Amino acid sequence: MIAVRQTGGRVAERNALLILMAYRHGLRASELAQLRWDQIDLKAGVLHVTRRKNGSPSSHPLRGPELRALRSWKRQQDEMASHVFTSLRGGPMGVRTVHYVVAEAGRAAGLKFPVHPHMLRHATGFYLANAGQDMRAIQLYLGHKYIQHTARYTKLRLERFKDFWHD
């Protein structure tokens, strides 16, 4: 997992979880900021994603690394916390803080360009397309209402086309 080096302990763990969830589930900054514990079933390993921008809601499986990180973070949070990602004061994290966390992670990683949360969403789409996932499945996973919003991820590596014709 990615951790922001400038902060330690709880904040680093929260930030690493935020980045993992953003990437694995293609979550927007606003979706991360509004993610609530009642959207997560840790026993069944399911995340119920409520999309913003008129996106389609969906349910995603949670895998081992996510489940472990979510359980660990939940143990550290105030038991009354309704949101997964909370500020240092215990309230819901704001969208600006999500942007800051991701930008700081980019700087800590030594990236020479500014990084923002939507880059993680795009990385999810490109990863799934490069892994051979069907465009319709990617559309549903990312919650796109219109397939043309998903089509950008099909501009892929040349190798994807090498077996189109058998001469």
N, CA, C and O of each residue as an XYZ file, in Angstrom:
668
protein
N       0.835     -1.190      0.000
C       0.000      0.000      0.000
C       0.872      1.242      0.000
O       2.020      1.212      0.442
N       0.321      2.313     -0.492
C       1.018      3.584     -0.537
C       0.793      4.305      0.782
O      -0.330      4.338      1.286
N       1.819      4.868      1.332
C       1.691      5.665      2.560
C       2.347      7.014      2.337
O       3.385      7.108      1.683
N       1.748      8.043      2.875
C       2.338      9.364      2.798
C       3.389      9.451      3.885
O       3.077      9.308      5.067
N       4.636      9.686      3.496
C       5.758      9.642      4.425
C       5.766     10.787      5.419
O       6.258     10.621      6.535
N       5.240     11.937      5.051
C       5.336     13.110      5.917
C       4.449     13.009      7.141
O       4.669     13.727      8.117
N       3.484     12.163      7.116
C       2.625     11.985      8.276
C       2.767     10.555      8.738
O       3.075      9.671      7.938
N       2.553     10.319      9.990
C       2.753      8.974     10.500
C       1.493      8.386     11.088
O       0.449      9.035     11.152
N       1.614      7.137     11.517
C       0.563      6.469     12.254
C      -0.774      6.398     11.562
O      -0.890      5.972     10.413
N      -1.789      6.834     12.304
C      -3.175      6.742     11.839
C      -3.402      7.457     10.514
O      -4.070      6.924      9.628
N      -2.855      8.652     10.372
C      -3.096      9.425      9.152
C      -2.514      8.712      7.939
O      -3.146      8.670      6.884
N      -1.327      8.155      8.077
C      -0.707      7.424      6.973
C      -1.541      6.207      6.598
O      -1.718      5.916      5.415
N      -2.054      5.497      7.596
C      -2.876      4.324      7.323
C      -4.183      4.728      6.632
O      -4.606      4.082      5.673
N      -4.812      5.789      7.117
C      -6.040      6.294      6.487
C      -5.773      6.688      5.043
O      -6.544      6.341      4.148
N      -4.680      7.413      4.816
C      -4.365      7.894      3.472
C      -4.062      6.747      2.516
O      -4.470      6.782      1.355
N      -3.356      5.741      2.994
C      -3.066      4.573      2.163
C      -4.355      3.847      1.794
O      -4.516      3.410      0.655
N      -5.262      3.716      2.739
C      -6.554      3.083      2.475
C      -7.351      3.898      1.469
O      -7.967      3.333      0.565
N      -7.348      5.196      1.610
C      -8.065      6.079      0.693
C      -7.575      5.875     -0.742
O      -8.379      5.755     -1.666
N      -6.271      5.837     -0.920
C      -5.698      5.661     -2.258
C      -6.008      4.271     -2.805
O      -6.326      4.125     -3.986
N      -5.919      3.265     -1.967
C      -6.249      1.906     -2.391
C      -7.704      1.813     -2.847
O      -7.988      1.247     -3.903
N      -8.619      2.362     -2.062
C     -10.042      2.311     -2.412
C     -10.338      3.120     -3.672
O     -11.145      2.704     -4.503
N      -9.692      4.265     -3.813
C      -9.886      5.092     -5.011
C      -9.478      4.310     -6.251
O     -10.194      4.306     -7.253
N      -8.339      3.654     -6.184
C      -7.824      2.934     -7.346
C      -8.600      1.649     -7.618
O      -8.996      1.403     -8.757
N      -8.823      0.836     -6.605
C      -9.476     -0.455     -6.819
C     -10.932     -0.319     -7.272
O     -11.463     -1.198     -7.951
N     -11.570      0.791     -6.891
C     -12.998      0.915     -7.188
C     -13.325      2.106     -8.080
O     -14.495      2.378     -8.351
N     -12.304      2.812     -8.534
C     -12.529      3.929     -9.438
C     -13.385      5.019     -8.813
O     -14.227      5.616     -9.484
N     -13.169      5.276     -7.530
C     -14.006      6.249     -6.819
C     -13.545      7.678     -7.082
O     -12.348      7.962     -7.129
N     -14.505      8.558     -7.251
C     -14.233      9.993     -7.370
C     -13.916     10.547     -5.974
O     -14.212      9.919     -4.957
N     -13.308     11.736     -5.955
C     -12.975     12.388     -4.677
C     -14.233     12.563     -3.829
O     -14.205     12.313     -2.624
N     -15.328     12.986     -4.440
C     -16.567     13.196     -3.682
C     -17.125     11.875     -3.157
O     -17.716     11.840     -2.078
N     -16.943     10.792     -3.907
C     -17.418      9.485     -3.463
C     -16.577      8.972     -2.291
O     -17.103      8.327     -1.384
N     -15.287      9.253     -2.310
C     -14.421      8.887     -1.186
C     -14.803      9.671      0.060
O     -14.904      9.112      1.152
N     -15.013     10.972     -0.112
C     -15.345     11.832      1.028
C     -16.681     11.435      1.655
O     -16.857     11.571      2.865
N     -17.602     10.957      0.864
C     -18.930     10.602      1.357
C     -19.108      9.118      1.670
O     -20.196      8.700      2.066
N     -18.051      8.313      1.499
C     -18.147      6.871      1.745
C     -18.453      6.606      3.223
O     -17.744      7.067      4.118
N     -19.527      5.853      3.444
C     -19.987      5.576      4.809
C     -19.799      4.088      5.121
O     -19.780      3.242      4.227
N     -19.661      3.803      6.408
C     -19.485      2.416      6.829
C     -20.693      1.559      6.490
O     -20.545      0.354      6.285
N     -21.889      2.147      6.425
C     -23.070      1.341      6.099
C     -23.108      0.922      4.622
O     -23.997      0.170      4.221
N     -22.155      1.399      3.811
C     -22.029      0.971      2.416
C     -21.083     -0.226      2.286
O     -20.912     -0.772      1.197
N     -20.476     -0.624      3.392
C     -19.470     -1.679      3.371
C     -19.934     -2.835      4.244
O     -20.273     -2.651      5.413
N     -19.943     -4.028      3.662
C     -20.249     -5.244      4.406
C     -18.942     -6.020      4.520
O     -18.542     -6.721      3.591
N     -18.288     -5.890      5.657
C     -16.988     -6.524      5.854
C     -17.097     -8.048      5.916
O     -16.169     -8.748      5.510
N     -18.204     -8.563      6.413
C     -18.377    -10.017      6.495
C     -18.568    -10.632      5.110
O     -17.972    -11.663      4.798
N     -19.399     -9.998      4.281
C     -19.649    -10.513      2.934
C     -18.580    -10.059      1.947
O     -18.482    -10.611      0.851
N     -17.787     -9.075      2.313
C     -16.760     -8.557      1.412
C     -17.340     -7.808      0.239
O     -16.968     -8.052     -0.909
N     -18.269     -6.878      0.530
C     -18.952     -6.132     -0.528
C     -18.956     -4.646     -0.213
O     -19.202     -4.230      0.920
N     -18.679     -3.860     -1.243
C     -18.773     -2.404     -1.181
C     -19.943     -1.986     -2.056
O     -19.981     -2.310     -3.243
N     -20.893     -1.270     -1.476
C     -22.031     -0.736     -2.230
C     -21.677      0.700     -2.596
O     -21.637      1.585     -1.741
N     -21.421      0.911     -3.886
C     -20.955      2.210     -4.365
C     -22.136      3.072     -4.777
O     -22.938      2.691     -5.630
N     -22.227      4.240     -4.156
C     -23.209      5.235     -4.559
C     -22.447      6.251     -5.395
O     -21.582      6.956     -4.877
N     -22.757      6.331     -6.669
C     -22.024      7.199     -7.589
C     -22.577      8.616     -7.572
O     -23.770      8.831     -7.358
N     -21.712      9.556     -7.796
C     -22.082     10.955     -7.958
C     -22.233     11.227     -9.451
O     -22.061     10.323    -10.269
N     -22.546     12.443     -9.799
C     -22.676     12.880    -11.203
C     -23.657     12.001    -11.985
O     -23.403     11.666    -13.142
N     -24.756     11.634    -11.366
C     -25.788     10.816    -11.999
C     -25.288      9.454    -12.449
O     -25.846      8.862    -13.373
N     -24.245      8.952    -11.806
C     -23.715      7.635    -12.148
C     -24.608      6.524    -11.619
O     -25.450      6.741    -10.747
N     -24.411      5.355    -12.153
C     -25.192      4.185    -11.744
C     -24.561      3.525    -10.526
O     -23.363      3.243    -10.529
N     -25.346      3.276     -9.491
C     -24.801      2.592     -8.317
C     -24.433      1.151     -8.664
O     -24.986      0.567     -9.597
N     -23.502      0.589     -7.909
C     -23.107     -0.798     -8.145
C     -22.547     -1.384     -6.854
O     -22.275     -0.671     -5.889
N     -22.385     -2.688     -6.867
C     -21.764     -3.375     -5.745
C     -20.481     -4.015     -6.237
O     -20.461     -4.673     -7.277
N     -19.408     -3.817     -5.480
C     -18.095     -4.340     -5.851
C     -17.615     -5.319     -4.788
O     -17.850     -5.119     -3.597
N     -16.943     -6.375     -5.225
C     -16.331     -7.266     -4.233
C     -15.118     -6.586     -3.599
O     -14.400     -5.838     -4.262
N     -14.902     -6.847     -2.340
C     -13.713     -6.376     -1.637
C     -12.755     -7.548     -1.517
O     -13.158     -8.657     -1.166
N     -11.494     -7.299     -1.808
C     -10.470     -8.343     -1.782
C      -9.680     -8.289     -0.472
O      -9.873     -7.386      0.342
N      -8.803     -9.250     -0.282
C      -8.024     -9.376      0.940
C      -7.342     -8.103      1.422
O      -7.560     -7.695      2.563
N      -6.512     -7.452      0.576
C      -5.817     -6.245      1.060
C      -6.772     -5.140      1.508
O      -6.522     -4.458      2.501
N      -7.858     -4.972      0.774
C      -8.844     -3.946      1.138
C      -9.548     -4.307      2.440
O      -9.706     -3.466      3.324
N      -9.967     -5.562      2.550
C     -10.674     -5.992      3.760
C      -9.799     -5.831      4.993
O     -10.259     -5.345      6.026
N      -8.535     -6.240      4.886
C      -7.625     -6.103      6.030
C      -7.436     -4.635      6.397
O      -7.472     -4.278      7.575
N      -7.234     -3.787      5.397
C      -7.017     -2.361      5.656
C      -8.275     -1.711      6.223
O      -8.186     -0.886      7.132
N      -9.444     -2.073      5.697
C     -10.696     -1.512      6.207
C     -10.941     -1.941      7.655
O     -11.336     -1.123      8.486
N     -10.710     -3.209      7.955
C     -10.906     -3.694      9.333
C      -9.952     -2.998     10.295
O     -10.349     -2.589     11.386
N      -8.708     -2.867      9.891
C      -7.722     -2.200     10.730
C      -8.109     -0.747     10.975
O      -8.028     -0.258     12.102
N      -8.529     -0.059      9.914
C      -8.914      1.352     10.054
C     -10.155      1.492     10.930
O     -10.231      2.406     11.751
N     -11.121      0.602     10.766
C     -12.349      0.669     11.567
C     -12.031      0.507     13.054
O     -12.649      1.167     13.890
N     -11.079     -0.359     13.392
C     -10.679     -0.547     14.797
C     -10.060      0.732     15.380
O     -10.164      0.975     16.582
N      -9.427      1.536     14.547
C      -8.763      2.747     15.026
C      -9.699      3.954     15.108
O      -9.426      4.910     15.834
N     -10.782      3.904     14.374
C     -11.713      5.017     14.352
C     -12.605      5.025     15.584
O     -12.772      4.017     16.271
N     -13.163      6.185     15.834
C     -14.194      6.301     16.865
C     -15.342      5.382     16.462
O     -15.758      5.386     15.303
N     -15.851      4.603     17.393
C     -16.915      3.644     17.053
C     -18.191      4.307     16.561
O     -19.038      3.646     15.962
N     -18.337      5.588     16.803
C     -19.525      6.320     16.333
C     -19.327      6.928     14.943
O     -20.251      7.536     14.402
N     -18.143      6.774     14.361
C     -17.864      7.360     13.037
C     -18.775      6.729     11.992
O     -18.832      5.506     11.859
N     -19.481      7.568     11.260
C     -20.363      7.071     10.204
C     -19.637      7.000      8.864
O     -19.991      6.193      8.003
N     -18.615      7.851      8.689
C     -17.874      7.897      7.431
C     -16.564      7.116      7.552
O     -15.946      7.066      8.615
N     -16.168      6.520      6.454
C     -14.924      5.748      6.445
C     -13.730      6.679      6.574
O     -12.834      6.437      7.382
N     -13.715      7.739      5.784
C     -12.578      8.656      5.790
C     -12.938      9.911      6.570
O     -13.751     10.729      6.139
N     -12.308     10.035      7.728
C     -12.616     11.133      8.628
C     -11.407     12.047      8.783
O     -10.260     11.643      8.591
N     -11.705     13.285      9.135
C     -10.655     14.271      9.389
C     -10.016     13.988     10.743
O     -10.451     13.099     11.476
N      -8.990     14.748     11.058
C      -8.329     14.588     12.357
C      -9.274     14.894     13.509
O      -9.071     14.412     14.623
N     -10.296     15.685     13.251
C     -11.289     16.015     14.277
C     -12.420     15.000     14.368
O     -13.274     15.093     15.250
N     -12.428     14.036     13.460
C     -13.419     12.971     13.520
C     -14.617     13.137     12.611
O     -15.424     12.215     12.493
N     -14.760     14.280     11.964
C     -15.868     14.479     11.030
C     -15.539     13.920      9.658
O     -14.412     13.487      9.418
N     -16.516     13.923      8.750
C     -16.254     13.429      7.396
C     -15.141     14.239      6.728
O     -15.071     15.460      6.870
N     -14.288     13.544      6.009
C     -13.214     14.205      5.280
C     -13.818     15.003      4.125
O     -14.761     14.544      3.482
N     -13.288     16.170      3.867
C     -13.760     16.983      2.763
C     -13.089     16.606      1.454
O     -12.036     15.968      1.446
N     -13.696     16.997      0.363
C     -13.161     16.716     -0.969
C     -11.787     17.364     -1.143
O     -10.896     16.771     -1.751
N     -11.613     18.572     -0.615
C     -10.311     19.235     -0.728
C      -9.221     18.434     -0.024
O      -8.086     18.380     -0.500
N      -9.553     17.814      1.098
C      -8.577     16.992      1.814
C      -8.234     15.745      1.010
O      -7.079     15.318      0.996
N      -9.217     15.158      0.343
C      -8.955     14.004     -0.529
C      -7.947     14.411     -1.606
O      -6.986     13.688     -1.868
N      -8.172     15.567     -2.227
C      -7.239     16.063     -3.255
C      -5.845     16.253     -2.665
O      -4.849     15.900     -3.297
N      -5.770     16.805     -1.468
C      -4.486     17.050     -0.812
C      -3.757     15.737     -0.530
O      -2.556     15.627     -0.778
N      -4.475     14.751     -0.016
C      -3.877     13.452      0.315
C      -3.254     12.822     -0.930
O      -2.124     12.337     -0.881
N      -3.981     12.827     -2.035
C      -3.478     12.215     -3.268
C      -2.297     13.011     -3.822
O      -1.312     12.422     -4.269
N      -2.384     14.336     -3.798
C      -1.278     15.168     -4.277
C      -0.019     14.931     -3.458
O       1.077     14.844     -4.012
N      -0.170     14.826     -2.138
C       0.979     14.573     -1.265
C       1.587     13.198     -1.543
O       2.808     13.044     -1.513
N       0.757     12.214     -1.810
C       1.261     10.877     -2.130
C       2.073     10.921     -3.427
O       3.109     10.265     -3.537
N       1.606     11.687     -4.396
C       2.347     11.844     -5.647
C       3.704     12.487     -5.424
O       4.707     12.062     -5.996
N       3.724     13.519     -4.585
C       5.001     14.183     -4.266
C       5.930     13.229     -3.522
O       7.122     13.156     -3.821
N       5.382     12.498     -2.550
C       6.191     11.551     -1.778
C       6.752     10.443     -2.668
O       7.824      9.905     -2.393
N       6.026     10.105     -3.731
C       6.478      9.072     -4.667
C       7.509      9.615     -5.651
O       8.086      8.859     -6.432
N       7.740     10.928     -5.612
C       8.733     11.530     -6.494
C       8.239     11.838     -7.886
O       9.039     12.063     -8.795
N       6.926     11.850     -8.067
C       6.383     12.174     -9.386
C       6.650     13.644     -9.698
O       6.539     14.505     -8.826
N       7.000     13.917    -10.937
C       7.392     15.271    -11.347
C       6.217     16.078    -11.894
O       6.415     17.162    -12.443
N       5.019     15.571    -11.751
C       3.822     16.265    -12.236
C       2.768     16.222    -11.132
O       2.795     15.341    -10.273
N       1.846     17.175    -11.161
C       0.802     17.181    -10.128
C      -0.145     15.988    -10.292
O      -0.512     15.611    -11.405
N      -0.524     15.415     -9.169
C      -1.400     14.244     -9.159
C      -2.715     14.633     -8.498
O      -2.725     15.364     -7.507
N      -3.826     14.141     -9.048
C      -5.137     14.389     -8.448
C      -5.944     13.091     -8.427
O      -5.633     12.161     -9.171
N      -6.971     13.016     -7.589
C      -7.716     11.756     -7.399
C      -8.325     11.176     -8.666
O      -8.419      9.955     -8.794
N      -8.742     12.022     -9.609
C      -9.381     11.482    -10.802
C      -8.408     10.658    -11.643
O      -8.826      9.815    -12.437
N      -7.111     10.903    -11.466
C      -6.107     10.093    -12.162
C      -6.193      8.637    -11.715
O      -5.956      7.729    -12.511
N      -6.527      8.412    -10.457
C      -6.678      7.050     -9.962
C      -7.898      6.382    -10.598
O      -7.865      5.191    -10.909
N      -8.964      7.142    -10.790
C     -10.164      6.621    -11.454
C      -9.842      6.224    -12.898
O     -10.242      5.157    -13.362
N      -9.119      7.091    -13.593
C      -8.713      6.767    -14.965
C      -7.781      5.555    -14.983
O      -7.883      4.704    -15.867
N      -6.882      5.476    -14.017
C      -5.973      4.328    -13.948
C      -6.755      3.033    -13.779
O      -6.383      2.004    -14.342
N      -7.833      3.078    -13.011
C      -8.693      1.903    -12.850
C      -9.261      1.477    -14.198
O      -9.197      0.304    -14.566
N      -9.817      2.437    -14.929
C     -10.397      2.139    -16.240
C      -9.380      1.568    -17.212
O      -9.658      0.581    -17.893
N      -8.206      2.178    -17.284
C      -7.165      1.683    -18.185
C      -6.668      0.308    -17.757
O      -6.428     -0.556    -18.601
N      -6.512      0.100    -16.457
C      -6.064     -1.208    -15.977
C      -7.065     -2.292    -16.378
O      -6.675     -3.333    -16.908
N      -8.339     -2.054    -16.131
C      -9.366     -3.049    -16.445
C      -9.428     -3.325    -17.948
O      -9.569     -4.477    -18.360
N      -9.323     -2.276    -18.767
C      -9.341     -2.456    -20.218
C      -8.112     -3.230    -20.682
O      -8.228     -4.137    -21.506
N      -6.943     -2.882    -20.165
C      -5.716     -3.589    -20.543
C      -5.719     -5.034    -20.066
O      -5.056     -5.886    -20.657
N      -6.462     -5.312    -19.000
C      -6.570     -6.683    -18.496
C      -7.575     -7.495    -19.304
O      -7.792     -8.673    -19.022
N      -8.193     -6.867    -20.316
C      -9.114     -7.580    -21.198
C     -10.556     -7.592    -20.744
O     -11.365     -8.338    -21.295
N     -10.900     -6.790    -19.759
C     -12.292     -6.730    -19.312
C     -13.173     -6.105    -20.402
O     -12.741     -5.215    -21.134
N     -14.372     -6.575    -20.486
C     -15.343     -6.096    -21.455
C     -15.698     -4.631    -21.174
O     -15.824     -4.232    -20.017
N     -15.858     -3.838    -22.232
C     -16.141     -2.411    -22.066
C     -17.452     -2.192    -21.304
O     -17.541     -1.269    -20.493
N     -18.441     -2.999    -21.542
C     -19.720     -2.865    -20.828
C     -19.534     -3.141    -19.338
O     -20.126     -2.458    -18.502
N     -18.721     -4.128    -19.005
C     -18.453     -4.436    -17.597
C     -17.719     -3.271    -16.928
O     -18.013     -2.923    -15.785
N     -16.769     -2.676    -17.641
C     -16.044     -1.517    -17.101
C     -17.011     -0.360    -16.897
O     -16.930      0.349    -15.894
N     -17.923     -0.166    -17.842
C     -18.930      0.886    -17.716
C     -19.730      0.709    -16.432
O     -19.924      1.668    -15.685
N     -20.188     -0.493    -16.173
C     -20.970     -0.767    -14.966
C     -20.127     -0.604    -13.714
O     -20.600     -0.068    -12.712
N     -18.880     -1.062    -13.762
C     -17.988     -0.985    -12.598
C     -17.713      0.467    -12.215
O     -17.712      0.813    -11.034
N     -17.480      1.312    -13.214
C     -17.191      2.719    -12.952
C     -18.447      3.572    -12.796
O     -18.368      4.740    -12.414
N     -19.607      2.984    -13.093
C     -20.860      3.699    -12.908
C     -21.166      4.721    -13.987
O     -21.950      5.642    -13.760
N     -20.555      4.572    -15.168
C     -20.832      5.504    -16.261
C     -22.240      5.280    -16.801
O     -22.627      4.144    -17.076
N     -22.990      6.338    -16.950
C     -24.325      6.239    -17.554
C     -24.222      5.963    -19.049
O     -25.033      5.226    -19.610
N     -23.218      6.560    -19.689
C     -23.087      6.486    -21.144
C     -21.795      5.778    -21.525
O     -20.732      6.065    -20.974
N     -21.894      4.853    -22.467
C     -20.756      4.028    -22.859
C     -19.615      4.861    -23.441
O     -18.458      4.451    -23.344
N     -19.902      6.021    -24.043
C     -18.827      6.830    -24.621
C     -17.862      7.342    -23.545
O     -16.708      7.647    -23.842
N     -18.333      7.437    -22.300
C     -17.433      7.848    -21.223
C     -16.450      6.734    -20.874
O     -15.376      6.989    -20.328
N     -16.824      5.513    -21.191
C     -15.962      4.364    -20.928
C     -15.044      4.085    -22.110
O     -13.973      3.503    -21.939
N     -15.453      4.494    -23.306
C     -14.711      4.163    -24.524
C     -13.278      4.679    -24.505
O     -12.412      4.095    -25.157
N     -13.005      5.759    -23.775
C     -11.636      6.301    -23.744
C     -10.630      5.270    -23.247
O      -9.451      5.343    -23.595
N     -11.072      4.319    -22.445
C     -10.147      3.333    -21.883
C      -9.795      2.229    -22.864
O      -8.906      1.423    -22.589
N     -10.480      2.176    -24.011
C     -10.192      1.142    -24.992
C      -9.073      1.558    -25.940
O      -8.663      0.760    -26.783
N      -8.576      2.763    -25.827
C      -7.410      3.198    -26.612
C      -6.193      2.619    -25.900
O      -5.597      3.237    -25.018
N      -5.856      1.421    -26.319
C      -4.911      0.622    -25.548
C      -3.623      0.344    -26.281
O      -3.316      0.925    -27.322
N      -2.900     -0.553    -25.700
C      -1.644     -1.010    -26.269
C      -1.876     -1.702    -27.601
O      -2.919     -2.319    -27.819
N      -0.908     -1.598    -28.480
C      -0.964     -2.213    -29.800
C      -1.122     -3.729    -29.707
O      -1.770     -4.333    -30.561
N      -0.540     -4.349    -28.684
C      -0.602     -5.803    -28.547
C      -2.038     -6.325    -28.491
O      -2.296     -7.481    -28.828
N      -2.957     -5.481    -28.071
C      -4.349     -5.917    -27.954
C      -4.913     -6.351    -29.299
O      -5.832     -7.169    -29.360
N      -4.356     -5.797    -30.387
C      -4.891     -6.065    -31.719
C      -4.130     -7.144    -32.481
O      -4.527     -7.483    -33.595
N      -3.066     -7.690    -31.933
C      -2.187     -8.579    -32.686
C      -2.872     -9.879    -33.147
O      -2.450    -10.452    -34.152
N      -3.888    -10.351    -32.466
C      -4.542    -11.604    -32.844
C      -5.880    -11.392    -33.542
O      -6.701    -12.306    -33.598
N      -6.102    -10.208    -34.068
C      -7.360     -9.949    -34.762
C      -7.469    -10.766    -36.065
O      -8.553    -11.234    -36.414
N      -6.368    -10.932    -36.766
C      -6.368    -11.621    -38.055
C      -5.376    -12.763    -38.014
O      -4.264    -12.628    -37.503
N      -5.796    -13.880    -38.558
C      -4.920    -15.060    -38.645
C      -4.722    -15.387    -40.113
O      -5.611    -15.951    -40.751
N      -3.547    -15.032    -40.660
C      -3.271    -15.256    -42.093
C      -2.569    -16.572    -42.312
O      -2.260    -16.925    -43.450
